[in-house]
Amino acid sequence: MISLHFRPGPDFLAQAGASVWHFLDHCGQAAGAHVLVPTAAQIPGVRAALDAAARAAGAPRLLPRVLTLGHWLLDLPPEAQPVRSAAARLLAVQQALRGQEWLRRAFGAQTEGAAWGLAQTLLSICDELSARWLEDEAVRDDDDILGDDRAQLLQGALERTYAHLSDRFLGEEARIVLAFWQALSGPDDPLPARRRALRNLAEHVPGPVVWLGPTPPQPIEAAFLREAGELVPVMEIGYDWSGRALASGEEGITGWYETLLALWPEAVLVPRAPRADGEDEAADEAVGVPATGDAGLPWRMPGELPPLPPQRPNLRVIGSARFEDEATAAAEQLVAWLNAGRRQVALVAHDRVVARRTRALLARAGAPVRDETGWKLSTTRAAAALMRWFDLLSGEGDTAALLDLLKSPFCLPEFPSRGAAIAVLERQIRRDAISGGWHRLTQLFAGAARHDPATGDDLAEAELAARQGARALVAALSGEAAQWPRGRAQRPVAHWLERLDAMLDALGMRAALAGDDAGQQLLDALARLDELPQDEAGAQASLDLGEFRAMLSALLEAVAYKEPSASSAARITILPLNGARMRRFEGVVIVGCDDGQLPSSAAELMFFSNQMRRELGLEDREVRFAQQARDLAEVLLNNDEVVMTWQRLGGRGEPKHVSGWIERLSACCRRAGEPIEAVAAAPVHETRALPSGMPAPAAPALVPARWSAQAYNMLRRCPYQFFAGRMLGLSGLDAVSDELEKRDIGDLLHRVLLRYHTELQDSGGQPRDAQGRLALLRQCTDAVFGPLVAEDGNAIGYYRRWCEVQPSYIEWQAGREAEGWRWRAGELDAGIDLAMPDGEPLRLNGRIDRLDQHRDGGHAVLDYKTQSAARLRKKVGDVEEDCQLPFYGLLRADAVSGSWVSLEGVQDGAAAAQREVALPDFDAAVAWLERQLRHDVVRLRGGAPLPAIGDTAACTWCEARGLCRKGFWESTALPEAIR
């Protein structure tokens, strides 16, 4: 086999093209020639170079076939024995790890997600071992070799390899990996199957073969070239990173190539000296061993920098303060190049997070983009919707997962009035602070209430339909969830796949996913799982819900999603650093050039040490770092303009530094008087501060026709708060909390007392004695608090506090009855039309906590409060700010008195004195409220302004603070219009 190596740079492909034609002409077999490249992205450049070389020779001719080995293998008929799927192999490793708790602990993989990550890592290392050490004899594919014999050949090769490697010093990690390799490898694995296919292909090669690549062939590719070389001429063309000519002093340091090798000696590739074991030497050359020690390069003296050649690309290193600045600088540079008429520019996504943000900025600018990096399928909306379903299952109706799933366009997309139903469901969940539980969710809309529980207003037909839709949504999800096994229940893999298919159909997700690019790729990935029950490991494996979810997550992490892009004459190509090999662009931006990302560590090294990989003869961290140095040098050699960006500060404000490789390059340029460092200038926006005064909008057309006590209290508290919350409808949603709030306990106590007094009234007032009434009250308390206490232990404390209050409440009630009062109704919805001076009546709605009737026929309205009587007495003086009790008086014209009732514990003394606080001059307060309400509403209808005059208490938790901008006014004086 002939080997040629040329320096990387803009002349490489031209030299390679001319060499290929010379080789084919010398062979005299150009008709059946094949030129192999590592990746499909390199095919267009190679074809163009071959065509240019032929034309330059004055003899245009038909090009040989240029393709990858994978494409060439498609010419062969498929194997009779199918190749084992990645999912089946991963499941087999997981099942093997399942009973090895010591192993999971040793590698920090106690959680299910980490365990599947460990399984994936083991699988990857097993494949590397097969590619590196598997003997040719182990993959014989003669017609007379049966499946069992093929497996014995493979196991024999594995045992010989283990014995060979055992002669070296092997640590515990390496022995564990080799044991798994022996136990899990089979003839139907992808690597042995590919080796057999390549052997078959090598026996039927029709003509010369040329390997043209920026890196040496992998062991499996090198074996194919050796086998093909026994029948046809074979030539390998690659990069020369050895620097042998420079080390011998033949040319000295004259060009950009020499300068980069001097600055980055890690990029120098010098094979180690031959060893006694020739196979080890061949393997070292195959993986590309970097130079170790002094390679004889005359400029590698401490503190000495090479000179800067005159012929070099235009370089800039831009340091940005933070993540957003780096993404903005990259996007602006790429757009500027396109606007200048450049047609093919590139973004090297060495920092994937910055690259994603840059991609979003480019989309906003309308720039044509082709993304070759391929995002993980797990990061798409489609995969997120699927994983949210499993979060909903494991969380037993967790409301955060529920709302996320319902808001996904892939869940129940054809549900009628879907948006309105979800909005109602979310409002109710947040209002009632429900954090989860299928029972509580299904009971949320169980009643047929026709009023808003917060305002007491009657519900419109559209709102009623939305509430019914919300009930149906919860019923659909809870019904499907009931079909799934819970907890640690073990089921065969086939059972989980059947349930998954049924769920996709029941929730309408399959059709919705099929209409989305990422969704269709997700469905394809799930369809490949149908082969698992036919696999030996898949047929015997059993998983619980958490393990099945972790398996799906691991598989989606391993699948790449590539966003489709429209063809365009000019575009920006996003690619990884190794994707730029043997390619040229009119401008390149490399993001992520800080010392934490360049060079970058491989993810699979998280479980196993670098020493273990070195013991097993696999690529270690140093080898990979050296290849990244060569990839970076190749970008600087192939392209005329390169911009490298990095962040000076991390996400938590920690300082960062530019990559050591870039720092050496900057020092060389700075010493030559041509610095390349730059700072991304933050965009400067000139503006003038125009502080305004207190806002006071007017909106007569938005004055509500229905009023509640809460609405009028808000108007009294701050007119602007009323304008934003009630007139504009900008009230925020309540946050869902796992902890019980005082409002939740108040609602429970209301339900307890309504149940108690209703049952007491239905029994004709019996039992009459205090002990009997206390027993009834405790029975009602247990019935209401019981389900909550069973779900939330935090409710126990409130339950006990209320039990302590009950005796004094019974005592107070007895004293009130002695005065002639009897409970008549509770949680009473009431409404009246209040006549207005302008002729348009005002509708008042509310829910009265309690209505009592005196023996003389008069009524009293009572308002339950979870506050002490001492605090309630202060409300007497604030009745004009908290108008709820007088508002009850408006709703009940026959009410002659009103009181607040404390539901808190009492101190020593009379229970009645510490339980009830009456509002003095009740009739006068009601009359004042009626006059003031008419006056205020008539003014609002007439266009009166609504200033932001709330006090500190009103502003502390106000959701409209960001609208009124209090604290940034020029003056706090009232506007002239309302003085």
Solvent accessible surface area in square Angstrom, and as a share of the most:
residue,aa,sasa,rsa
1,M,124,0.55
2,I,86,0.44
3,S,58,0.38
4,L,60,0.30
5,H,96,0.43
6,F,45,0.19
7,R,81,0.30
8,P,5,0.03
9,G,9,0.09
10,P,68,0.43
11,D,93,0.48
12,F,3,0.01
13,L,34,0.17
14,A,62,0.48
15,Q,79,0.35
16,A,0,0.00
17,G,2,0.02
18,A,56,0.43
19,S,20,0.13
20,V,0,0.00
21,W,17,0.06
22,H,136,0.61
23,F,9,0.04
24,L,1,0.00
25,D,80,0.42
26,H,151,0.67
27,C,28,0.17
28,G,64,0.62
29,Q,81,0.36
30,A,38,0.29
31,A,114,0.88
32,G,19,0.19
33,A,3,0.02
34,H,12,0.05
35,V,0,0.00
36,L,0,0.00
37,V,1,0.01
38,P,45,0.29
39,T,67,0.39
40,A,52,0.40
41,A,40,0.31
42,Q,7,0.03
43,I,29,0.15
44,P,89,0.56
45,G,29,0.28
46,V,1,0.00
47,R,102,0.37
48,A,63,0.49
49,A,13,0.10
50,L,1,0.01
51,D,47,0.24
52,A,60,0.46
53,A,17,0.13
54,A,3,0.02
55,R,145,0.53
56,A,91,0.70
57,A,83,0.65
58,G,62,0.60
59,A,54,0.42
60,P,91,0.57
61,R,90,0.33
62,L,171,0.85
63,L,49,0.24
64,P,11,0.07
65,R,110,0.40
66,V,12,0.07
67,L,8,0.04
68,T,15,0.09
69,L,6,0.03
70,G,30,0.29
71,H,82,0.37
72,W,8,0.03
73,L,26,0.13
74,L,140,0.70
75,D,80,0.41
76,L,37,0.19
77,P,107,0.67
78,P,126,0.79
79,E,57,0.26
80,A,112,0.87
81,Q,58,0.26
82,P,106,0.67
83,V,75,0.43
84,R,49,0.18
85,S,30,0.19
86,A,70,0.54
87,A,10,0.07
88,A,3,0.02
89,R,19,0.07
90,L,1,0.01
91,L,0,0.00
92,A,14,0.11
93,V,1,0.00
94,Q,6,0.03
95,Q,51,0.23
96,A,40,0.31
97,L,3,0.01
98,R,64,0.23
99,G,63,0.61
100,Q,67,0.30
101,E,85,0.38
102,W,120,0.42
103,L,3,0.01
104,R,17,0.06
105,R,141,0.52
106,A,70,0.55
107,F,28,0.12
108,G,49,0.47
109,A,0,0.00
110,Q,103,0.46
111,T,91,0.53
112,E,39,0.18
113,G,51,0.49
114,A,29,0.23
115,A,3,0.02
116,W,1,0.00
117,G,26,0.25
118,L,1,0.00
119,A,0,0.00
120,Q,60,0.27
121,T,10,0.06
122,L,1,0.00
123,L,10,0.05
124,S,40,0.26
125,I,0,0.00
126,C,6,0.03
127,D,34,0.18
128,E,45,0.20
129,L,0,0.00
130,S,8,0.05
131,A,23,0.18
132,R,27,0.10
133,W,9,0.03
134,L,10,0.05
135,E,56,0.25
136,D,58,0.30
137,E,74,0.33
138,A,2,0.02
139,V,0,0.00
140,R,74,0.27
141,D,60,0.31
142,D,66,0.34
143,D,152,0.79
144,D,113,0.59
145,I,20,0.10
146,L,124,0.62
147,G,45,0.44
148,D,111,0.57
149,D,62,0.32
150,R,27,0.10
151,A,35,0.27
152,Q,123,0.55
153,L,44,0.22
154,L,3,0.01
155,Q,63,0.28
156,G,19,0.19
157,A,0,0.00
158,L,0,0.00
159,E,101,0.45
160,R,117,0.43
161,T,7,0.04
162,Y,63,0.24
163,A,60,0.46
164,H,67,0.30
165,L,0,0.00
166,S,38,0.25
167,D,125,0.65
168,R,77,0.28
169,F,161,0.67
170,L,9,0.05
171,G,21,0.20
172,E,123,0.55
173,E,47,0.21
174,A,1,0.00
175,R,105,0.38
176,I,21,0.11
177,V,0,0.00
178,L,0,0.00
179,A,53,0.41
180,F,24,0.10
181,W,0,0.00
182,Q,43,0.19
183,A,82,0.64
184,L,35,0.17
185,S,14,0.09
186,G,13,0.12
187,P,20,0.13
188,D,36,0.19
189,D,6,0.03
190,P,46,0.29
191,L,32,0.16
192,P,4,0.02
193,A,6,0.05
194,R,81,0.30
195,R,13,0.05
196,R,2,0.01
197,A,24,0.19
198,L,3,0.02
199,R,66,0.24
200,N,55,0.28
201,L,6,0.03
202,A,2,0.01
203,E,109,0.49
204,H,122,0.54
205,V,14,0.08
206,P,89,0.56
207,G,0,0.00
208,P,0,0.00
209,V,0,0.00
210,V,0,0.00
211,W,5,0.02
212,L,2,0.01
213,G,0,0.00
214,P,8,0.05
215,T,24,0.14
216,P,42,0.26
217,P,9,0.05
218,Q,87,0.39
219,P,26,0.16
220,I,13,0.07
221,E,30,0.13
222,A,19,0.15
223,A,6,0.04
224,F,2,0.01
225,L,1,0.00
226,R,135,0.49
227,E,35,0.16
228,A,0,0.00
229,G,35,0.34
230,E,143,0.64
231,L,111,0.55
232,V,17,0.10
233,P,44,0.27
234,V,5,0.03
235,M,4,0.02
236,E,23,0.10
237,I,0,0.00
238,G,6,0.06
239,Y,15,0.06
240,D,38,0.20
241,W,12,0.04
242,S,9,0.06
243,G,3,0.03
244,R,151,0.55
245,A,33,0.26
246,L,1,0.01
247,A,34,0.26
248,S,75,0.49
249,G,51,0.49
250,E,131,0.59
251,E,88,0.40
252,G,30,0.28
253,I,49,0.25
254,T,93,0.54
255,G,21,0.20
256,W,20,0.07
257,Y,15,0.06
258,E,2,0.01
259,T,1,0.00
260,L,2,0.01
261,L,1,0.01
262,A,11,0.08
263,L,6,0.03
264,W,0,0.00
265,P,31,0.20
266,E,59,0.26
267,A,1,0.00
268,V,0,0.00
269,L,31,0.15
270,V,48,0.28
271,P,51,0.32
272,R,104,0.38
273,A,76,0.59
274,P,104,0.65
275,R,103,0.37
276,A,118,0.91
277,D,49,0.25
278,G,46,0.44
279,E,96,0.43
280,D,13,0.07
281,E,41,0.18
282,A,53,0.41
283,A,10,0.08
284,D,18,0.09
285,E,83,0.37
286,A,17,0.13
287,V,30,0.17
288,G,3,0.02
289,V,6,0.03
290,P,18,0.11
291,A,23,0.18
292,T,94,0.55
293,G,59,0.57
294,D,113,0.58
295,A,33,0.26
296,G,44,0.42
297,L,7,0.04
298,P,83,0.52
299,W,11,0.04
300,R,79,0.29
301,M,116,0.52
302,P,128,0.80
303,G,89,0.85
304,E,92,0.41
305,L,50,0.25
306,P,4,0.02
307,P,71,0.45
308,L,28,0.14
309,P,11,0.07
310,P,114,0.72
311,Q,150,0.67
312,R,73,0.27
313,P,16,0.10
314,N,84,0.43
315,L,12,0.06
316,R,79,0.29
317,V,4,0.03
318,I,15,0.07
319,G,4,0.04
320,S,0,0.00
321,A,34,0.26
322,R,117,0.43
323,F,70,0.29
324,E,73,0.33
325,D,47,0.25
326,E,1,0.00
327,A,0,0.00
328,T,36,0.21
329,A,15,0.11
330,A,1,0.00
331,A,7,0.05
332,E,105,0.47
333,Q,27,0.12
334,L,0,0.00
335,V,38,0.22
336,A,51,0.40
337,W,11,0.04
338,L,30,0.15
339,N,121,0.62
340,A,81,0.62
341,G,56,0.54
342,R,65,0.24
343,R,132,0.48
344,Q,64,0.28
345,V,0,0.00
346,A,0,0.00
347,L,0,0.00
348,V,1,0.00
349,A,6,0.05
350,H,27,0.12
351,D,7,0.04
352,R,101,0.37
353,V,99,0.57
354,V,1,0.00
355,A,0,0.00
356,R,108,0.39
357,R,64,0.23
358,T,0,0.00
359,R,47,0.17
360,A,46,0.36
361,L,25,0.13
362,L,0,0.00
363,A,58,0.45
364,R,180,0.66
365,A,65,0.51
366,G,63,0.60
367,A,17,0.13
368,P,49,0.31
369,V,17,0.09
370,R,88,0.32
371,D,11,0.05
372,E,31,0.14
373,T,20,0.12
374,G,7,0.07
375,W,19,0.07
376,K,96,0.41
377,L,0,0.00
378,S,30,0.19
379,T,72,0.42
380,T,17,0.10
381,R,154,0.56
382,A,0,0.00
383,A,0,0.00
384,A,51,0.40
385,A,3,0.03
386,L,0,0.00
387,M,25,0.11
388,R,74,0.27
389,W,0,0.00
390,F,1,0.00
391,D,36,0.19
392,L,0,0.00
393,L,1,0.01
394,S,78,0.50
395,G,34,0.33
396,E,75,0.34
397,G,0,0.00
398,D,47,0.24
399,T,3,0.02
400,A,60,0.47
401,A,0,0.00
402,L,0,0.00
403,L,10,0.05
404,D,66,0.34
405,L,0,0.00
406,L,0,0.00
407,K,105,0.45
408,S,15,0.10
409,P,63,0.40
410,F,7,0.03
411,C,0,0.00
412,L,20,0.10
413,P,48,0.30
414,E,158,0.71
415,F,39,0.16
416,P,99,0.62
417,S,72,0.46
418,R,46,0.17
419,G,54,0.52
420,A,51,0.40
421,A,0,0.00
422,I,12,0.06
423,A,42,0.33
424,V,6,0.03
425,L,0,0.00
426,E,14,0.06
427,R,86,0.31
428,Q,12,0.05
429,I,0,0.00
430,R,56,0.20
431,R,59,0.22
432,D,49,0.26
433,A,11,0.08
434,I,6,0.03
435,S,35,0.22
436,G,19,0.18
437,G,19,0.19
438,W,29,0.10
439,H,107,0.48
440,R,65,0.24
441,L,2,0.01
442,T,52,0.30
443,Q,101,0.45
444,L,26,0.13
445,F,4,0.02
446,A,56,0.44
447,G,54,0.52
448,A,97,0.75
449,A,42,0.32
450,R,137,0.50
451,H,32,0.14
452,D,30,0.16
453,P,61,0.38
454,A,41,0.32
455,T,25,0.15
456,G,8,0.08
457,D,29,0.15
458,D,80,0.41
459,L,22,0.11
460,A,68,0.52
461,E,127,0.57
462,A,80,0.62
463,E,51,0.23
464,L,17,0.08
465,A,52,0.40
466,A,3,0.03
467,R,32,0.12
468,Q,102,0.45
469,G,10,0.10
470,A,0,0.00
471,R,91,0.33
472,A,43,0.34
473,L,0,0.00
474,V,2,0.01
475,A,56,0.44
476,A,40,0.31
477,L,0,0.00
478,S,19,0.12
479,G,37,0.35
480,E,15,0.07
481,A,0,0.00
482,A,69,0.54
483,Q,108,0.48
484,W,6,0.02
485,P,16,0.10
486,R,80,0.29
487,G,53,0.51
488,R,165,0.60
489,A,32,0.25
490,Q,73,0.33
491,R,88,0.32
492,P,73,0.46
493,V,0,0.00
494,A,37,0.28
495,H,55,0.25
496,W,0,0.00
497,L,12,0.06
498,E,114,0.51
499,R,40,0.15
500,L,4,0.02
501,D,60,0.31
502,A,38,0.30
503,M,0,0.00
504,L,2,0.01
505,D,89,0.46
506,A,60,0.47
507,L,2,0.01
508,G,26,0.25
509,M,0,0.00
510,R,85,0.31
511,A,83,0.65
512,A,23,0.18
513,L,0,0.00
514,A,53,0.41
515,G,74,0.72
516,D,39,0.20
517,D,78,0.40
518,A,8,0.06
519,G,0,0.00
520,Q,73,0.32
521,Q,53,0.24
522,L,0,0.00
523,L,22,0.11
524,D,62,0.32
525,A,12,0.09
526,L,15,0.07
527,A,59,0.46
528,R,130,0.47
529,L,5,0.03
530,D,74,0.38
531,E,99,0.44
532,L,1,0.00
533,P,36,0.23
534,Q,149,0.66
535,D,25,0.13
536,E,132,0.59
537,A,20,0.15
538,G,2,0.02
539,A,64,0.49
540,Q,145,0.64
541,A,3,0.02
542,S,36,0.23
543,L,0,0.00
544,D,0,0.00
545,L,10,0.05
546,G,32,0.31
547,E,5,0.02
548,F,0,0.00
549,R,66,0.24
550,A,8,0.06
551,M,0,0.00
552,L,2,0.01
553,S,35,0.23
554,A,17,0.13
555,L,22,0.11
556,L,3,0.01
557,E,76,0.34
558,A,67,0.52
559,V,38,0.22
560,A,59,0.45
561,Y,27,0.10
562,K,116,0.49
563,E,67,0.30
564,P,82,0.52
565,S,49,0.31
566,A,90,0.70
567,S,109,0.71
568,S,46,0.30
569,A,64,0.50
570,A,30,0.23
571,R,57,0.21
572,I,0,0.00
573,T,4,0.02
574,I,0,0.00
575,L,0,0.00
576,P,46,0.29
577,L,10,0.05
578,N,77,0.39
579,G,21,0.21
580,A,5,0.04
581,R,46,0.17
582,M,7,0.03
583,R,38,0.14
584,R,116,0.42
585,F,23,0.09
586,E,78,0.35
587,G,0,0.00
588,V,2,0.01
589,V,0,0.00
590,I,1,0.01
591,V,0,0.00
592,G,0,0.00
593,C,0,0.00
594,D,1,0.01
595,D,71,0.37
596,G,62,0.60
597,Q,47,0.21
598,L,2,0.01
599,P,36,0.23
600,S,42,0.27
601,S,75,0.49
602,A,30,0.23
603,A,82,0.63
604,E,51,0.23
605,L,20,0.10
606,M,141,0.63
607,F,19,0.08
608,F,5,0.02
609,S,44,0.28
610,N,18,0.09
611,Q,92,0.41
612,M,3,0.01
613,R,0,0.00
614,R,106,0.39
615,E,18,0.08
616,L,0,0.00
617,G,19,0.18
618,L,15,0.07
619,E,49,0.22
620,D,12,0.06
621,R,77,0.28
622,E,86,0.39
623,V,16,0.09
624,R,43,0.16
625,F,53,0.22
626,A,3,0.02
627,Q,37,0.16
628,Q,26,0.12
629,A,0,0.00
630,R,7,0.03
631,D,6,0.03
632,L,0,0.00
633,A,1,0.01
634,E,5,0.02
635,V,2,0.01
636,L,1,0.00
637,L,17,0.08
638,N,6,0.03
639,N,4,0.02
640,D,99,0.51
641,E,22,0.10
642,V,0,0.00
643,V,1,0.01
644,M,0,0.00
645,T,0,0.00
646,W,35,0.12
647,Q,11,0.05
648,R,87,0.32
649,L,55,0.27
650,G,3,0.03
651,G,85,0.82
652,R,217,0.79
653,G,34,0.33
654,E,65,0.29
655,P,100,0.63
656,K,54,0.23
657,H,118,0.53
658,V,25,0.14
659,S,0,0.00
660,G,35,0.34
661,W,13,0.04
662,I,0,0.00
663,E,98,0.44
664,R,82,0.30
665,L,0,0.00
666,S,7,0.04
667,A,26,0.21
668,C,1,0.00
669,C,1,0.00
670,R,126,0.46
671,R,136,0.50
672,A,51,0.39
673,G,58,0.55
674,E,87,0.39
675,P,86,0.54
676,I,19,0.09
677,E,78,0.35
678,A,37,0.29
679,V,105,0.60
680,A,25,0.19
681,A,96,0.74
682,A,70,0.54
683,P,90,0.56
684,V,129,0.74
685,H,151,0.67
686,E,168,0.75
687,T,123,0.72
688,R,197,0.72
689,A,95,0.74
690,L,143,0.71
691,P,73,0.46
692,S,71,0.46
693,G,37,0.36
694,M,19,0.09
695,P,35,0.22
696,A,30,0.23
697,P,36,0.23
698,A,55,0.43
699,A,15,0.12
700,P,63,0.40
701,A,101,0.78
702,L,80,0.40
703,V,22,0.13
704,P,35,0.22
705,A,62,0.48
706,R,108,0.40
707,W,0,0.00
708,S,2,0.01
709,A,6,0.05
710,Q,81,0.36
711,A,4,0.03
712,Y,0,0.00
713,N,17,0.09
714,M,32,0.14
715,L,14,0.07
716,R,66,0.24
717,R,98,0.36
718,C,9,0.05
719,P,17,0.11
720,Y,20,0.08
721,Q,21,0.09
722,F,0,0.00
723,F,24,0.10
724,A,2,0.02
725,G,13,0.13
726,R,81,0.29
727,M,16,0.07
728,L,75,0.37
729,G,56,0.54
730,L,98,0.49
731,S,69,0.45
732,G,40,0.39
733,L,86,0.43
734,D,56,0.29
735,A,78,0.60
736,V,49,0.28
737,S,38,0.25
738,D,105,0.55
739,E,121,0.54
740,L,27,0.13
741,E,76,0.34
742,K,105,0.45
743,R,105,0.38
744,D,17,0.09
745,I,11,0.06
746,G,11,0.10
747,D,77,0.40
748,L,15,0.07
749,L,8,0.04
750,H,36,0.16
751,R,134,0.49
752,V,0,0.00
753,L,1,0.00
754,L,61,0.30
755,R,110,0.40
756,Y,0,0.00
757,H,4,0.02
758,T,50,0.29
759,E,63,0.28
760,L,10,0.05
761,Q,91,0.40
762,D,113,0.58
763,S,55,0.36
764,G,52,0.50
765,G,11,0.11
766,Q,93,0.41
767,P,54,0.34
768,R,131,0.48
769,D,82,0.43
770,A,62,0.48
771,Q,132,0.58
772,G,19,0.18
773,R,13,0.05
774,L,21,0.11
775,A,62,0.48
776,L,26,0.13
777,L,0,0.00
778,R,106,0.39
779,Q,117,0.52
780,C,2,0.01
781,T,1,0.00
782,D,69,0.36
783,A,42,0.33
784,V,10,0.06
785,F,1,0.00
786,G,32,0.31
787,P,72,0.45
788,L,15,0.08
789,V,46,0.26
790,A,90,0.70
791,E,85,0.38
792,D,27,0.14
793,G,51,0.49
794,N,82,0.42
795,A,0,0.00
796,I,65,0.33
797,G,41,0.39
798,Y,64,0.24
799,Y,58,0.22
800,R,161,0.59
801,R,126,0.46
802,W,6,0.02
803,C,28,0.17
804,E,135,0.60
805,V,7,0.04
806,Q,0,0.00
807,P,60,0.38
808,S,15,0.10
809,Y,0,0.00
810,I,8,0.04
811,E,104,0.46
812,W,4,0.01
813,Q,3,0.01
814,A,53,0.41
815,G,32,0.31
816,R,15,0.06
817,E,26,0.12
818,A,80,0.62
819,E,109,0.49
820,G,3,0.03
821,W,32,0.11
822,R,121,0.44
823,W,29,0.10
824,R,104,0.38
825,A,22,0.17
826,G,15,0.14
827,E,37,0.17
828,L,50,0.25
829,D,67,0.35
830,A,20,0.16
831,G,27,0.26
832,I,51,0.26
833,D,90,0.47
834,L,11,0.06
835,A,69,0.53
836,M,15,0.07
837,P,101,0.64
838,D,77,0.40
839,G,63,0.61
840,E,95,0.43
841,P,75,0.47
842,L,0,0.00
843,R,73,0.27
844,L,0,0.00
845,N,5,0.02
846,G,8,0.07
847,R,78,0.28
848,I,0,0.00
849,D,13,0.07
850,R,0,0.00
851,L,1,0.01
852,D,0,0.00
853,Q,64,0.28
854,H,39,0.17
855,R,172,0.63
856,D,113,0.59
857,G,38,0.36
858,G,16,0.16
859,H,11,0.05
860,A,1,0.01
861,V,0,0.00
862,L,0,0.00
863,D,2,0.01
864,Y,12,0.05
865,K,37,0.16
866,T,24,0.14
867,Q,47,0.21
868,S,44,0.28
869,A,8,0.06
870,A,61,0.47
871,R,137,0.50
872,L,0,0.00
873,R,117,0.43
874,K,149,0.63
875,K,32,0.14
876,V,44,0.25
877,G,71,0.68
878,D,74,0.38
879,V,25,0.14
880,E,81,0.37
881,E,93,0.42
882,D,35,0.18
883,C,1,0.00
884,Q,36,0.16
885,L,1,0.01
886,P,0,0.00
887,F,1,0.00
888,Y,4,0.01
889,G,4,0.04
890,L,13,0.06
891,L,8,0.04
892,R,50,0.18
893,A,105,0.82
894,D,62,0.32
895,A,10,0.08
896,V,82,0.47
897,S,36,0.23
898,G,1,0.01
899,S,6,0.04
900,W,3,0.01
901,V,0,0.00
902,S,1,0.01
903,L,5,0.02
904,E,37,0.17
905,G,50,0.48
906,V,47,0.27
907,Q,142,0.63
908,D,146,0.76
909,G,61,0.58
910,A,66,0.51
911,A,5,0.04
912,A,54,0.42
913,A,58,0.45
914,Q,38,0.17
915,R,0,0.00
916,E,43,0.19
917,V,11,0.06
918,A,61,0.47
919,L,11,0.06
920,P,77,0.48
921,D,111,0.57
922,F,11,0.05
923,D,95,0.49
924,A,60,0.46
925,A,14,0.11
926,V,22,0.13
927,A,41,0.32
928,W,47,0.17
929,L,0,0.00
930,E,49,0.22
931,R,148,0.54
932,Q,45,0.20
933,L,0,0.00
934,R,61,0.22
935,H,102,0.46
936,D,19,0.10
937,V,0,0.00
938,V,51,0.29
939,R,108,0.39
940,L,11,0.05
941,R,47,0.17
942,G,68,0.66
943,G,26,0.25
944,A,12,0.10
945,P,27,0.17
946,L,2,0.01
947,P,11,0.07
948,A,4,0.03
949,I,86,0.44
950,G,5,0.04
951,D,91,0.47
952,T,112,0.65
953,A,84,0.65
954,A,7,0.06
955,C,16,0.10
956,T,78,0.45
957,W,225,0.79
958,C,24,0.14
959,E,118,0.53
960,A,9,0.07
961,R,99,0.36
962,G,55,0.53
963,L,91,0.45
964,C,10,0.06
965,R,123,0.45
966,K,55,0.23
967,G,67,0.65
968,F,137,0.57
969,W,32,0.11
970,E,126,0.57
971,S,55,0.36
972,T,106,0.62
973,A,49,0.38
974,L,69,0.34
975,P,35,0.22
976,E,132,0.59
977,A,88,0.69
978,I,36,0.18
979,R,170,0.62
